[in-house]
Amino acid sequence: MDKIEESGALRRAPSQKRSQERVERMLQAATALIEEAGSDAMRMGEVAERAGVSIGSLYQYFPDKGAIVRTLAERYNAEGRACIADGLAGVRDMDGLLAAFGGLIDTYYGIFLAEPVMRDIWSGTQADKALRDIDLRDSRANGALLAEAWQRVAPGASNEDIARKAFLIMSLGEATMRLAISVERAEGDALVADYKAMALREIEAVG
């Protein structure tokens, strides 16, 4: 990414380009370390060394490694929301919504399988209240995106019902992805397929 967005996980947001580039190096270093050995094994000193910054400089922006993990989580969430918004933007009828949302489920599962850092972060969500809060906010935001598209193609349905169901569908989807990557691949594929079928049935039923 070219720019670091302000995050609640950052101790202070970098304002100058040089500072933004330094923080980006820190996050890239952390990402590489998590890919290699997982976030539990990551140490702040290793992040600083790999990023080519002093430990003091690292602590200026991140008070602990949990702040780094949360910043990466928020980044993945932002990318996911952008993908969802783009995927649902052109929806104009129920068939289009079902096709678009089904495709997004496949895309999201593919990202989980391909991104070891994302898998590592979300596998620890239940043990970290801050990550749970981030997860909840993300589910609500993603649910709002789904609800907006859903309401366009089901104008006669209750907006309140759609908003609630969309929030639930998104929350269950994230839980399904975490479950799917914690079991053998064949079982995980089947779980995602089951979730997809259930979610699409619920959307179509309300439409």
Buried (B, 14 or more C-beta within 10 A) or exposed (E): EEEBEEBEBBEEBBEEEEBBBBBBBBBBBBBBBBEEEBBEEBEBEBBBBBBEBEEEBBBBBBBEBBBBBBBBBBBBBBEBBEBBBEBBEEBEEBEBBBBBBBEBBEBBBEBBBEBBBBBBBBBBBEEBEBBEEBBBEBBBBBBBBBBBBBBBBBEEBEEEEBBEBBBBBBBBBBBBBBBBBEEEEEEBBEBBBEBBEEBBEBBEEBB
